[in-house]
Amino acid sequence: MPAAAQATSVKAGIAAWQKGDSARAVAIWRPLAEKGDQDAAFNLGQAYRLGRGVAADSGQAKRWFERAAKAGHLDSQVALGLLLFDSGARREALAWLSRAAERGEPRALLVVGTALFNGDDVPPDPVKGYAYVSRAAAQGLAPAKTTLAEMDQVLPVEQRRKGVAMALAAAKPVKAAAKPPAKAPAPAPVAVASASGAWRVQLGAFGSRSSAESLYGRLQGKLGSARAFYVPVGAMTRLQAGPFATRAEATAACARLAPQPCFAVAAK
């Protein structure tokens, strides 16, 4: 198929998806993905992950994300990393997210940077972790800004300076994938909580519990199995969700919820 016609077909799939005809979108993308179109493979992976147009199948989602990720598709590398993170394969997840982070992708920078800072499933490197989160925050990612402010409270000034210098040296525009990614509009990725854990995400503080409950109602579809915690602090009510097994998992959940303000907190 000529490149121009192929690109048009991917867009036709997106148009069908936007109209709610997910099955038609999948029918358009599948042959293109099988012929090696990275955008079609990414979109097909999203369809399997979300169960739209096909039965939900994380194995098939992984297969298509991985196929495009290996070819250098940036969004697929991030999607694959977050999918693996959710399945508990954190080291493999961090390997893919690290590839995306090296290319400057802000969500990947935040998750990998937090893992490096805390030594979650990787050797601890707080300076590099600080540099990564700094780069994510510089791109406007709200959870990264919050995480960076928390790091500022515990990391010595000299190490922060080294991290900033590292971030400035590495800062560059995100490299484009082999083709500009043609993302299919889809619901935000779902945050997956552990049955138990010492971490939560904090989503805001409110003058009334009803306001906190209202926000949770709006975000519940994106929070998956994470349940709400309403924490009274004086006259305020903090909305938290979780639990998560590690801070890295909580940070990954925040990355998924962007641009909603969110940061990881230790459960008390």
C-alpha positions as CSV (number, residue, x, y, z in Angstrom):
1,M,0.0,0.0,0.0
2,P,1.5,3.4,-0.9
3,A,2.6,5.4,2.1
4,A,0.0,8.2,1.6
5,A,-2.9,5.8,1.3
6,Q,-1.6,3.9,4.3
7,A,-1.5,7.0,6.4
8,T,-5.0,8.0,5.2
9,S,-6.3,4.5,6.3
10,V,-4.8,4.9,9.8
11,K,-6.6,8.3,10.0
12,A,-9.8,6.6,8.7
13,G,-9.6,4.2,11.6
14,I,-9.2,7.1,14.1
15,A,-12.3,8.8,12.5
16,A,-14.3,5.6,13.0
17,W,-13.0,5.3,16.6
18,Q,-14.1,8.9,17.3
19,K,-17.6,8.1,16.0
20,G,-17.9,5.1,18.4
21,D,-17.4,2.5,15.7
22,S,-14.5,0.7,17.4
23,A,-15.0,-2.5,15.5
24,R,-14.6,-0.7,12.2
25,A,-11.5,1.1,13.5
26,V,-9.9,-2.2,14.5
27,A,-10.8,-3.7,11.0
28,I,-8.9,-0.8,9.4
29,W,-5.9,-0.9,11.6
30,R,-5.3,-4.7,11.8
31,P,-4.0,-5.3,8.2
32,L,-1.9,-2.1,8.4
33,A,-0.4,-3.3,11.7
34,E,0.3,-6.7,10.2
35,K,2.2,-5.0,7.4
36,G,4.4,-3.1,9.9
37,D,2.7,0.3,10.4
38,Q,3.7,1.4,13.8
39,D,0.8,3.8,14.4
40,A,-1.7,1.1,13.5
41,A,0.0,-1.4,15.8
42,F,-0.1,1.2,18.7
43,N,-3.8,1.9,18.1
44,L,-4.6,-1.8,17.8
45,G,-2.8,-2.4,21.1
46,Q,-4.9,0.3,22.7
47,A,-8.1,-1.3,21.4
48,Y,-7.1,-4.6,23.0
49,R,-6.0,-2.9,26.2
50,L,-9.4,-1.1,26.5
51,G,-11.6,-3.9,25.1
52,R,-13.1,-1.6,22.4
53,G,-13.9,-3.2,19.1
54,V,-12.3,-6.5,20.4
55,A,-12.4,-8.4,23.6
56,A,-10.0,-7.0,26.2
57,D,-6.8,-9.0,26.0
58,S,-3.7,-7.7,27.8
59,G,-1.5,-10.3,26.0
60,Q,-2.6,-9.1,22.6
61,A,-2.1,-5.5,23.7
62,K,1.4,-6.3,24.8
63,R,2.1,-8.0,21.5
64,W,1.1,-5.0,19.4
65,F,2.7,-2.4,21.7
66,E,5.9,-4.5,21.7
67,R,6.0,-4.8,18.0
68,A,5.8,-1.1,17.5
69,A,8.1,-0.3,20.5
70,K,10.9,-2.5,19.1
71,A,10.6,-0.4,15.9
72,G,11.1,2.8,17.9
73,H,7.5,4.0,18.3
74,L,7.7,6.3,21.3
75,D,4.1,6.1,22.5
76,S,4.2,2.3,22.2
77,Q,7.4,2.2,24.4
78,V,5.6,4.2,27.1
79,A,2.3,2.2,26.8
80,L,4.2,-1.1,26.9
81,G,6.2,0.0,30.0
82,L,3.1,1.1,31.9
83,L,1.2,-2.1,30.9
84,L,4.1,-4.2,32.2
85,F,4.2,-2.1,35.3
86,D,0.6,-2.9,35.9
87,S,1.2,-6.7,35.5
88,G,4.0,-6.7,38.1
89,A,6.9,-7.0,35.6
90,R,8.5,-3.8,37.0
91,R,12.0,-4.5,35.9
92,E,11.0,-5.2,32.3
93,A,8.7,-2.2,32.5
94,L,11.5,0.1,33.6
95,A,13.7,-1.1,30.8
96,W,11.1,0.1,28.2
97,L,10.3,3.3,30.1
98,S,14.0,4.0,30.3
99,R,14.2,3.9,26.5
100,A,11.4,6.4,26.3
101,A,13.0,8.5,29.1
102,E,16.2,8.7,27.2
103,R,14.2,10.3,24.4
104,G,12.7,12.9,26.8
105,E,9.2,11.5,27.2
106,P,7.9,13.2,30.3
107,R,5.8,10.4,31.8
108,A,8.6,8.0,31.4
109,L,11.1,10.5,32.9
110,L,8.8,10.8,36.0
111,V,8.4,7.1,36.6
112,V,12.0,6.1,35.9
113,G,13.3,9.2,37.8
114,T,11.2,8.3,40.9
115,A,12.4,4.7,40.7
116,L,16.1,5.8,40.5
117,F,15.6,8.3,43.4
118,N,14.2,5.6,45.7
119,G,16.0,2.6,44.4
120,D,12.8,0.8,43.4
121,D,13.8,-2.2,41.3
122,V,16.9,-0.3,40.1
123,P,20.2,0.6,41.8
124,P,19.6,3.9,43.6
125,D,20.9,7.1,41.9
126,P,19.2,10.1,43.4
127,V,21.1,12.6,41.3
128,K,20.0,11.0,38.1
129,G,16.5,10.5,39.4
130,Y,16.3,14.2,40.3
131,A,17.6,15.1,36.8
132,Y,14.9,12.9,35.2
133,V,12.0,14.3,37.3
134,S,13.4,17.9,36.6
135,R,13.1,17.3,32.9
136,A,9.6,16.0,33.2
137,A,8.6,19.0,35.4
138,A,10.2,21.4,32.8
139,Q,7.8,20.0,30.2
140,G,4.8,20.9,32.4
141,L,3.9,17.5,33.8
142,A,2.0,18.4,37.0
143,P,2.8,15.2,39.0
144,A,6.4,15.7,38.1
145,K,6.4,19.3,39.5
146,T,4.9,18.0,42.8
147,T,7.4,15.1,43.0
148,L,10.3,17.5,42.3
149,A,9.1,19.7,45.2
150,E,9.2,16.7,47.5
151,M,12.6,15.8,46.4
152,D,13.8,19.3,47.1
153,Q,12.9,18.7,50.7
154,V,15.2,15.7,51.2
155,L,18.0,16.0,48.7
156,P,21.1,18.1,49.7
157,V,21.7,21.3,47.7
158,E,24.9,20.0,46.1
159,Q,23.2,16.9,44.8
160,R,20.3,19.0,43.5
161,R,22.8,21.2,41.6
162,K,24.4,18.2,40.0
163,G,20.9,16.9,39.0
164,V,20.0,20.3,37.5
165,A,23.3,20.3,35.5
166,M,22.6,16.8,34.3
167,A,19.1,17.7,33.3
168,L,20.3,20.8,31.4
169,A,23.0,18.8,29.6
170,A,20.5,16.1,28.5
171,A,17.5,18.4,27.7
172,K,16.5,18.2,24.1
173,P,13.2,17.9,22.2
174,V,11.5,14.6,22.3
175,K,12.6,12.6,19.2
176,A,9.8,11.8,16.8
177,A,9.0,8.2,16.1
178,A,9.6,6.8,12.7
179,K,6.3,8.3,11.8
180,P,4.3,10.9,13.7
181,P,2.1,8.9,16.0
182,A,-1.6,8.8,15.1
183,K,-3.1,8.2,18.5
184,A,-6.6,6.9,18.7
185,P,-8.7,8.9,21.2
186,A,-9.2,6.6,24.2
187,P,-10.2,6.8,27.8
188,A,-7.2,7.6,30.1
189,P,-5.2,4.6,31.2
190,V,-6.4,3.0,34.4
191,A,-4.3,3.1,37.5
192,V,-4.0,-0.4,39.1
193,A,-3.6,-0.6,42.8
194,S,-2.3,-3.4,44.9
195,A,-4.4,-5.4,47.4
196,S,-2.2,-3.9,50.1
197,G,0.7,-1.4,50.2
198,A,2.3,1.5,52.0
199,W,1.7,4.2,49.3
200,R,-1.2,6.2,48.0
201,V,-1.8,9.1,45.6
202,Q,-3.1,12.3,46.9
203,L,-5.5,14.1,44.6
204,G,-6.4,17.3,46.5
205,A,-7.5,18.9,49.8
206,F,-11.1,20.2,50.2
207,G,-13.1,22.3,52.6
208,S,-15.9,19.7,52.6
209,R,-15.9,15.9,52.2
210,S,-18.6,16.2,49.5
211,S,-16.2,18.1,47.2
212,A,-13.6,15.3,47.7
213,E,-16.3,12.7,46.9
214,S,-17.3,14.7,43.8
215,L,-13.7,14.6,42.5
216,Y,-13.4,10.9,43.2
217,G,-16.6,10.3,41.3
218,R,-15.1,12.0,38.3
219,L,-11.8,10.2,38.5
220,Q,-13.1,6.8,39.6
221,G,-13.1,5.4,36.0
222,K,-9.4,6.2,35.7
223,L,-8.5,4.8,39.1
224,G,-9.4,1.2,38.5
225,S,-9.0,-0.9,41.6
226,A,-7.6,2.0,43.7
227,R,-10.2,2.9,46.4
228,A,-10.8,6.3,47.9
229,F,-9.5,7.4,51.3
230,Y,-10.9,10.6,52.9
231,V,-8.4,11.9,55.4
232,P,-9.5,14.6,57.8
233,V,-6.9,17.3,58.5
234,G,-8.4,19.9,60.8
235,A,-11.3,21.5,58.8
236,M,-9.9,20.0,55.5
237,T,-10.5,16.6,53.9
238,R,-7.7,15.1,51.8
239,L,-8.6,12.8,48.9
240,Q,-6.2,9.9,48.5
241,A,-6.5,6.7,46.5
242,G,-4.6,3.4,46.7
243,P,-3.0,1.5,48.1
244,F,0.1,0.9,46.0
245,A,3.0,-1.4,46.9
246,T,5.8,1.0,46.1
247,R,6.3,4.7,45.6
248,A,7.2,4.0,41.9
249,E,3.8,2.4,41.4
250,A,2.0,5.4,43.0
251,T,4.0,7.8,40.8
252,A,3.2,5.7,37.7
253,A,-0.5,6.1,38.6
254,C,-0.1,9.9,38.9
255,A,1.5,9.9,35.5
256,R,-1.5,8.2,34.1
257,L,-3.9,10.7,35.7
258,A,-2.1,13.8,34.3
259,P,-3.0,16.7,34.1
260,Q,-4.9,16.1,37.4
261,P,-2.7,17.3,40.2
262,C,-1.4,14.2,42.0
263,F,1.5,13.1,44.1
264,A,2.6,10.0,46.0
265,V,2.2,9.9,49.8
266,A,3.0,7.3,52.4
267,A,-0.1,5.7,53.8
268,K,-0.5,6.3,57.6
